[in-house]
Amino acid sequence: MQIYSYQKISDDYTTYTAQGSEESPVQELCTIDGTTYFYGPDELPPQPEKITVVPVVLTEELRTAIKAASPMCQLSYRRTKARIRERYSQEDETFLARIGVGQALGVYQMSPGEMQELADYQAFVEEQRAWGREQRELIGL
């Protein structure tokens, strides 16, 4: 699987888009400056003659731009945040950040219970972030 790009072409009757197959569908990621990016199989089926599909060399700059423009990526970020919010409120996170920074700067001494709470929080959040990264990896990002 890899990321491709092309420019959609329309005539009076049709908008020509990249095609996958039932076994290997393509997933449109976003359109940036008139170029549409999608994730699809290494071997694409024949494409409409009016469009030219090319494999993308995914630089870090392009990856960042696609992530910012892709509704699928934005959904994965929202779902990751929602998964965290199921267990920790914004106030909880602010408190834990405050005591963690205070401890790191030497201006606050955490109790053993707070240290365990912070460790539990951090482990949970990292699990959720890993889940989010896995979701984006499923679409090549």
ZABA-644204 format. One record per residue: residue number from 1; residue in three letters; x, y, z of N, C-alpha, C in turn. Coordinates in Angstrom, 3 decimals, m for minus. Layout:
! residues N
[fido NUM; "ALA"; [X; Y; Z]; [X; Y; Z]; [X; Y; Z]]
...
//
This chain:
! residues 141
[fido 1; "MET"; [0.849; m1.174; 0.000]; [0.000; 0.000; 0.000]; [0.894; 1.236; 0.000]]
[fido 2; "GLN"; [0.417; 2.262; m0.693]; [1.189; 3.492; m0.749]; [0.284; 4.678; m1.039]]
[fido 3; "ILE"; [0.865; 5.860; m0.986]; [0.120; 7.087; m1.257]; [0.410; 7.526; m2.681]]
[fido 4; "TYR"; [m0.656; 7.957; m3.358]; [m0.598; 8.429; m4.739]; [m1.188; 9.832; m4.797]]
[fido 5; "SER"; [m0.923; 10.494; m5.928]; [m1.549; 11.795; m6.166]; [m2.035; 11.868; m7.609]]
[fido 6; "TYR"; [m2.985; 12.757; m7.826]; [m3.496; 13.036; m9.166]; [m4.345; 14.297; m9.080]]
[fido 7; "GLN"; [m4.705; 14.819; m10.246]; [m5.625; 15.946; m10.293]; [m6.944; 15.458; m10.869]]
[fido 8; "LYS"; [m8.021; 15.713; m10.130]; [m9.339; 15.321; m10.615]; [m9.675; 16.140; m11.856]]
[fido 9; "ILE"; [m10.289; 15.477; m12.803]; [m10.716; 16.122; m14.041]; [m12.221; 15.948; m14.152]]
[fido 10; "SER"; [m12.908; 17.016; m14.533]; [m14.357; 16.945; m14.726]; [m14.705; 17.394; m16.129]]
[fido 11; "ASP"; [m15.746; 16.776; m16.675]; [m16.336; 17.262; m17.915]; [m17.805; 17.559; m17.622]]
[fido 12; "ASP"; [m18.612; 17.702; m18.654]; [m20.020; 18.042; m18.445]; [m20.789; 16.981; m17.669]]
[fido 13; "TYR"; [m20.299; 15.758; m17.671]; [m21.074; 14.655; m17.104]; [m20.399; 13.913; m15.949]]
[fido 14; "THR"; [m19.089; 13.980; m15.868]; [m18.376; 13.102; m14.946]; [m17.203; 13.821; m14.293]]
[fido 15; "THR"; [m16.935; 13.465; m13.044]; [m15.674; 13.817; m12.401]; [m14.862; 12.534; m12.355]]
[fido 16; "TYR"; [m13.687; 12.566; m12.963]; [m12.835; 11.376; m13.048]; [m11.961; 11.299; m11.802]]
[fido 17; "THR"; [m12.066; 10.184; m11.110]; [m11.322; 9.992; m9.868]; [m10.555; 8.679; m9.932]]
[fido 18; "ALA"; [m9.591; 8.553; m9.036]; [m8.800; 7.319; m8.951]; [m9.703; 6.163; m8.551]]
[fido 19; "GLN"; [m9.394; 4.996; m9.090]; [m10.209; 3.806; m8.858]; [m9.389; 2.714; m8.192]]
[fido 20; "GLY"; [m10.023; 2.033; m7.265]; [m9.461; 0.828; m6.675]; [m10.286; m0.348; m7.146]]
[fido 21; "SER"; [m10.234; m1.421; m6.411]; [m11.052; m2.590; m6.722]; [m11.785; m3.009; m5.453]]
[fido 22; "GLU"; [m12.690; m3.959; m5.580]; [m13.386; m4.448; m4.385]; [m12.404; m5.048; m3.393]]
[fido 23; "GLU"; [m11.407; m5.753; m3.901]; [m10.413; m6.385; m3.031]; [m9.436; m5.370; m2.451]]
[fido 24; "SER"; [m9.138; m4.332; m3.215]; [m8.154; m3.324; m2.795]; [m8.692; m1.926; m3.093]]
[fido 25; "PRO"; [m9.593; m1.430; m2.248]; [m10.137; m0.095; m2.497]; [m9.093; 0.986; m2.238]]
[fido 26; "VAL"; [m9.346; 2.157; m2.789]; [m8.493; 3.310; m2.502]; [m9.217; 4.183; m1.485]]
[fido 27; "GLN"; [m8.443; 4.911; m0.699]; [m9.019; 5.795; 0.313]; [m8.492; 7.199; 0.083]]
[fido 28; "GLU"; [m9.382; 8.102; m0.337]; [m8.970; 9.481; m0.551]; [m8.609; 10.109; 0.789]]
[fido 29; "LEU"; [m7.470; 10.801; 0.807]; [m6.991; 11.434; 2.029]; [m7.354; 12.908; 2.083]]
[fido 30; "CYS"; [m7.048; 13.642; 0.994]; [m7.328; 15.074; 0.977]; [m6.971; 15.635; m0.392]]
[fido 31; "THR"; [m7.311; 16.900; m0.581]; [m6.888; 17.648; m1.759]; [m6.175; 18.897; m1.268]]
[fido 32; "ILE"; [m4.970; 19.110; m1.780]; [m4.165; 20.273; m1.421]; [m3.765; 20.973; m2.705]]
[fido 33; "ASP"; [m4.149; 22.239; m2.839]; [m3.807; 23.042; m4.017]; [m4.146; 22.321; m5.317]]
[fido 34; "GLY"; [m5.309; 21.687; m5.376]; [m5.772; 21.033; m6.590]; [m5.242; 19.630; m6.819]]
[fido 35; "THR"; [m4.341; 19.173; m5.971]; [m3.814; 17.812; m6.085]; [m4.480; 16.946; m5.028]]
[fido 36; "THR"; [m5.055; 15.830; m5.478]; [m5.730; 14.905; m4.572]; [m4.778; 13.779; m4.215]]
[fido 37; "TYR"; [m4.733; 13.457; m2.930]; [m3.879; 12.387; m2.419]; [m4.767; 11.258; m1.928]]
[fido 38; "PHE"; [m4.350; 10.024; m2.221]; [m5.095; 8.869; m1.733]; [m4.146; 7.744; m1.393]]
[fido 39; "TYR"; [m4.657; 6.817; m0.587]; [m3.917; 5.641; m0.158]; [m4.499; 4.455; m0.897]]
[fido 40; "GLY"; [m3.627; 3.671; m1.535]; [m4.113; 2.539; m2.307]; [m3.081; 1.436; m2.425]]
[fido 41; "PRO"; [m3.480; 0.359; m3.090]; [m2.594; m0.795; m3.229]; [m1.388; m0.470; m4.111]]
[fido 42; "ASP"; [m0.335; m1.260; m3.947]; [0.860; m1.065; m4.772]; [0.547; m1.221; m6.254]]
[fido 43; "GLU"; [m0.343; m2.137; m6.582]; [m0.750; m2.364; m7.979]; [m2.170; m1.850; m8.145]]
[fido 44; "LEU"; [m2.310; m0.701; m8.790]; [m3.638; m0.143; m9.026]; [m4.259; m0.762; m10.271]]
[fido 45; "PRO"; [m5.583; m0.883; m10.302]; [m6.231; m1.310; m11.537]; [m6.106; m0.191; m12.572]]
[fido 46; "PRO"; [m6.436; m0.460; m13.829]; [m6.391; 0.601; m14.836]; [m7.217; 1.812; m14.387]]
[fido 47; "GLN"; [m6.674; 2.991; m14.629]; [m7.321; 4.237; m14.213]; [m7.979; 4.920; m15.411]]
[fido 48; "PRO"; [m8.939; 5.806; m15.145]; [m9.543; 6.555; m16.247]; [m8.463; 7.266; m17.061]]
[fido 49; "GLU"; [m8.622; 7.263; m18.375]; [m7.600; 7.843; m19.257]; [m7.385; 9.330; m19.022]]
[fido 50; "LYS"; [m8.374; 10.017; m18.517]; [m8.271; 11.472; m18.375]; [m7.441; 11.914; m17.167]]
[fido 51; "ILE"; [m7.101; 10.989; m16.276]; [m6.287; 11.368; m15.115]; [m4.961; 10.619; m15.141]]
[fido 52; "THR"; [m3.974; 11.213; m14.504]; [m2.661; 10.586; m14.369]; [m2.368; 10.419; m12.882]]
[fido 53; "VAL"; [m2.285; 9.168; m12.463]; [m2.016; 8.841; m11.063]; [m0.531; 8.535; m10.926]]
[fido 54; "VAL"; [0.108; 9.168; m9.932]; [1.537; 8.929; m9.714]; [1.791; 8.605; m8.244]]
[fido 55; "PRO"; [2.728; 7.690; m7.974]; [3.107; 7.421; m6.584]; [3.772; 8.660; m5.984]]
[fido 56; "VAL"; [3.579; 8.869; m4.714]; [4.107; 10.041; m4.024]; [5.360; 9.662; m3.247]]
[fido 57; "VAL"; [6.369; 10.520; m3.326]; [7.509; 10.430; m2.416]; [7.099; 11.260; m1.206]]
[fido 58; "LEU"; [6.852; 10.591; m0.103]; [6.269; 11.246; 1.065]; [7.353; 11.879; 1.933]]
[fido 59; "THR"; [7.594; 13.165; 1.692]; [8.523; 13.914; 2.538]; [7.835; 14.227; 3.864]]
[fido 60; "GLU"; [8.602; 14.623; 4.844]; [8.010; 14.983; 6.138]; [7.095; 16.194; 5.983]]
[fido 61; "GLU"; [7.483; 17.131; 5.128]; [6.660; 18.322; 4.889]; [5.313; 17.942; 4.272]]
[fido 62; "LEU"; [5.330; 17.045; 3.274]; [4.081; 16.619; 2.645]; [3.243; 15.794; 3.613]]
[fido 63; "ARG"; [3.873; 14.929; 4.381]; [3.145; 14.129; 5.380]; [2.405; 15.054; 6.351]]
[fido 64; "THR"; [3.090; 16.091; 6.818]; [2.480; 17.043; 7.748]; [1.309; 17.765; 7.093]]
[fido 65; "ALA"; [1.467; 18.166; 5.838]; [0.389; 18.867; 5.130]; [m0.822; 17.961; 4.922]]
[fido 66; "ILE"; [m0.582; 16.705; 4.546]; [m1.691; 15.767; 4.345]; [m2.401; 15.504; 5.667]]
[fido 67; "LYS"; [m1.647; 15.301; 6.734]; [m2.270; 15.070; 8.043]; [m3.149; 16.251; 8.444]]
[fido 68; "ALA"; [m2.681; 17.463; 8.177]; [m3.446; 18.655; 8.548]; [m4.713; 18.796; 7.709]]
[fido 69; "ALA"; [m4.663; 18.364; 6.448]; [m5.801; 18.542; 5.542]; [m6.738; 17.344; 5.493]]
[fido 70; "SER"; [m6.307; 16.205; 5.966]; [m7.086; 14.975; 5.833]; [m8.178; 14.862; 6.893]]
[fido 71; "PRO"; [m9.442; 14.782; 6.472]; [m10.516; 14.557; 7.449]; [m10.316; 13.259; 8.235]]
[fido 72; "MET"; [m9.755; 12.240; 7.605]; [m9.529; 10.970; 8.306]; [m8.501; 11.137; 9.425]]
[fido 73; "CYS"; [m7.441; 11.884; 9.154]; [m6.433; 12.120; 10.203]; [m7.020; 12.960; 11.326]]
[fido 74; "GLN"; [m7.763; 13.991; 10.968]; [m8.373; 14.830; 11.995]; [m9.327; 14.018; 12.861]]
[fido 75; "LEU"; [m10.049; 13.082; 12.248]; [m10.937; 12.207; 13.012]; [m10.136; 11.335; 13.982]]
[fido 76; "SER"; [m8.992; 10.834; 13.541]; [m8.183; 9.997; 14.442]; [m7.684; 10.812; 15.630]]
[fido 77; "TYR"; [m7.331; 12.088; 15.401]; [m6.906; 12.949; 16.510]; [m8.062; 13.183; 17.488]]
[fido 78; "ARG"; [m9.262; 13.458; 16.944]; [m10.423; 13.682; 17.813]; [m10.770; 12.428; 18.603]]
[fido 79; "ARG"; [m10.699; 11.272; 17.955]; [m11.012; 10.028; 18.656]; [m9.978; 9.718; 19.738]]
[fido 80; "THR"; [m8.719; 10.003; 19.461]; [m7.678; 9.798; 20.473]; [m7.960; 10.676; 21.690]]
[fido 81; "LYS"; [m8.265; 11.939; 21.432]; [m8.572; 12.858; 22.532]; [m9.808; 12.388; 23.296]]
[fido 82; "ALA"; [m10.834; 11.929; 22.587]; [m12.059; 11.448; 23.243]; [m11.768; 10.232; 24.117]]
[fido 83; "ARG"; [m10.896; 9.356; 23.635]; [m10.537; 8.178; 24.429]; [m9.848; 8.596; 25.733]]
[fido 84; "ILE"; [m9.016; 9.622; 25.656]; [m8.361; 10.132; 26.867]; [m9.400; 10.767; 27.790]]
[fido 85; "ARG"; [m10.329; 11.545; 27.211]; [m11.351; 12.226; 28.012]; [m12.311; 11.257; 28.701]]
[fido 86; "GLU"; [m12.404; 10.027; 28.198]; [m13.254; 9.047; 28.875]; [m12.747; 8.772; 30.294]]
[fido 87; "ARG"; [m11.455; 8.943; 30.490]; [m10.878; 8.658; 31.801]; [m10.381; 9.912; 32.524]]
[fido 88; "TYR"; [m9.844; 10.878; 31.777]; [m9.248; 12.064; 32.394]; [m9.878; 13.329; 31.823]]
[fido 89; "SER"; [m10.307; 14.229; 32.708]; [m10.844; 15.522; 32.271]; [m9.682; 16.466; 31.942]]
[fido 90; "GLN"; [m10.018; 17.598; 31.340]; [m8.998; 18.613; 31.069]; [m8.390; 19.103; 32.386]]
[fido 91; "GLU"; [m9.222; 19.215; 33.405]; [m8.730; 19.648; 34.723]; [m7.746; 18.626; 35.295]]
[fido 92; "ASP"; [m8.052; 17.341; 35.115]; [m7.129; 16.294; 35.573]; [m5.777; 16.441; 34.880]]
[fido 93; "GLU"; [m5.826; 16.647; 33.563]; [m4.571; 16.769; 32.810]; [m3.783; 18.000; 33.247]]
[fido 94; "THR"; [m4.485; 19.105; 33.466]; [m3.807; 20.326; 33.904]; [m3.132; 20.112; 35.256]]
[fido 95; "PHE"; [m3.833; 19.479; 36.176]; [m3.265; 19.197; 37.496]; [m2.024; 18.322; 37.373]]
[fido 96; "LEU"; [m2.128; 17.242; 36.615]; [m0.995; 16.317; 36.487]; [0.191; 16.979; 35.794]]
[fido 97; "ALA"; [m0.087; 17.820; 34.800]; [1.002; 18.549; 34.140]; [1.667; 19.504; 35.130]]
[fido 98; "ARG"; [0.849; 20.188; 35.914]; [1.387; 21.159; 36.872]; [2.288; 20.490; 37.904]]
[fido 99; "ILE"; [1.844; 19.369; 38.477]; [2.694; 18.735; 39.492]; [3.908; 18.065; 38.851]]
[fido 100; "GLY"; [3.752; 17.567; 37.627]; [4.894; 16.958; 36.938]; [5.975; 17.978; 36.634]]
[fido 101; "VAL"; [5.561; 19.152; 36.142]; [6.524; 20.220; 35.858]; [7.136; 20.726; 37.162]]
[fido 102; "GLY"; [6.305; 20.886; 38.169]; [6.828; 21.336; 39.468]; [7.881; 20.390; 40.011]]
[fido 103; "GLN"; [7.613; 19.097; 39.899]; [8.589; 18.088; 40.346]; [9.873; 18.200; 39.520]]
[fido 104; "ALA"; [9.721; 18.321; 38.201]; [10.897; 18.390; 37.324]; [11.753; 19.627; 37.617]]
[fido 105; "LEU"; [11.103; 20.736; 37.987]; [11.834; 21.970; 38.288]; [12.326; 22.031; 39.726]]
[fido 106; "GLY"; [11.926; 21.061; 40.532]; [12.366; 21.037; 41.916]; [11.609; 21.984; 42.826]]
[fido 107; "VAL"; [10.450; 22.471; 42.394]; [9.676; 23.405; 43.213]; [8.446; 22.747; 43.832]]
[fido 108; "TYR"; [8.280; 21.449; 43.578]; [7.143; 20.718; 44.144]; [7.600; 19.301; 44.430]]
[fido 109; "GLN"; [7.166; 18.780; 45.551]; [7.503; 17.403; 45.911]; [6.230; 16.563; 45.843]]
[fido 110; "MET"; [6.197; 15.620; 44.900]; [5.022; 14.758; 44.765]; [4.991; 13.721; 45.871]]
[fido 111; "SER"; [3.777; 13.407; 46.285]; [3.593; 12.297; 47.225]; [3.671; 10.992; 46.433]]
[fido 112; "PRO"; [3.910; 9.871; 47.102]; [3.935; 8.586; 46.387]; [2.635; 8.325; 45.616]]
[fido 113; "GLY"; [1.492; 8.728; 46.184]; [0.217; 8.546; 45.487]; [0.147; 9.367; 44.211]]
[fido 114; "GLU"; [0.647; 10.602; 44.270]; [0.657; 11.459; 43.081]; [1.601; 10.904; 42.023]]
[fido 115; "MET"; [2.739; 10.378; 42.468]; [3.683; 9.795; 41.508]; [3.037; 8.624; 40.780]]
[fido 116; "GLN"; [2.309; 7.784; 41.507]; [1.640; 6.645; 40.885]; [0.520; 7.119; 39.958]]
[fido 117; "GLU"; [m0.216; 8.140; 40.389]; [m1.294; 8.687; 39.559]; [m0.736; 9.243; 38.248]]
[fido 118; "LEU"; [0.371; 9.952; 38.333]; [1.002; 10.504; 37.137]; [1.524; 9.390; 36.232]]
[fido 119; "ALA"; [2.117; 8.369; 36.815]; [2.614; 7.238; 36.018]; [1.463; 6.512; 35.330]]
[fido 120; "ASP"; [0.357; 6.314; 36.046]; [m0.812; 5.652; 35.453]; [m1.384; 6.483; 34.311]]
[fido 121; "TYR"; [m1.492; 7.789; 34.545]; [m1.990; 8.704; 33.517]; [m1.106; 8.643; 32.276]]
[fido 122; "GLN"; [0.191; 8.761; 32.477]; [1.113; 8.779; 31.342]; [1.039; 7.484; 30.551]]
[fido 123; "ALA"; [0.972; 6.357; 31.225]; [0.870; 5.066; 30.533]; [m0.420; 4.994; 29.726]]
[fido 124; "PHE"; [m1.531; 5.441; 30.307]; [m2.813; 5.410; 29.610]; [m2.793; 6.315; 28.381]]
[fido 125; "VAL"; [m2.295; 7.532; 28.546]; [m2.254; 8.477; 27.426]; [m1.375; 7.938; 26.304]]
[fido 126; "GLU"; [m0.241; 7.365; 26.641]; [0.638; 6.822; 25.600]; [m0.021; 5.653; 24.872]]
[fido 127; "GLU"; [m0.824; 4.855; 25.570]; [m1.581; 3.785; 24.901]; [m2.553; 4.374; 23.887]]
[fido 128; "GLN"; [m3.223; 5.466; 24.267]; [m4.198; 6.085; 23.369]; [m3.499; 6.740; 22.177]]
[fido 129; "ARG"; [m2.373; 7.372; 22.420]; [m1.613; 7.984; 21.325]; [m1.101; 6.916; 20.366]]
[fido 130; "ALA"; [m0.665; 5.783; 20.898]; [m0.220; 4.670; 20.042]; [m1.381; 4.176; 19.192]]
[fido 131; "TRP"; [m2.572; 4.088; 19.776]; [m3.763; 3.696; 19.020]; [m4.002; 4.678; 17.871]]
[fido 132; "GLY"; [m3.901; 5.973; 18.146]; [m4.095; 6.986; 17.111]; [m3.066; 6.864; 15.994]]
[fido 133; "ARG"; [m1.813; 6.634; 16.361]; [m0.766; 6.454; 15.340]; [m1.053; 5.225; 14.490]]
[fido 134; "GLU"; [m1.521; 4.148; 15.119]; [m1.868; 2.938; 14.360]; [m2.977; 3.226; 13.358]]
[fido 135; "GLN"; [m3.952; 4.042; 13.748]; [m5.043; 4.385; 12.838]; [m4.512; 5.153; 11.625]]
[fido 136; "ARG"; [m3.591; 6.070; 11.850]; [m3.026; 6.837; 10.737]; [m2.101; 5.982; 9.882]]
[fido 137; "GLU"; [m1.413; 5.020; 10.500]; [m0.556; 4.110; 9.727]; [m1.386; 3.250; 8.776]]
[fido 138; "LEU"; [m2.627; 2.974; 9.148]; [m3.505; 2.184; 8.275]; [m3.787; 2.883; 6.952]]
[fido 139; "ILE"; [m3.598; 4.210; 6.919]; [m3.791; 4.958; 5.678]; [m2.474; 5.570; 5.193]]
[fido 140; "GLY"; [m1.381; 4.966; 5.595]; [m0.077; 5.360; 5.077]; [0.547; 6.569; 5.719]]
[fido 141; "LEU"; [m0.020; 7.048; 6.796]; [0.509; 8.245; 7.447]; [0.975; 7.937; 8.855]]
//
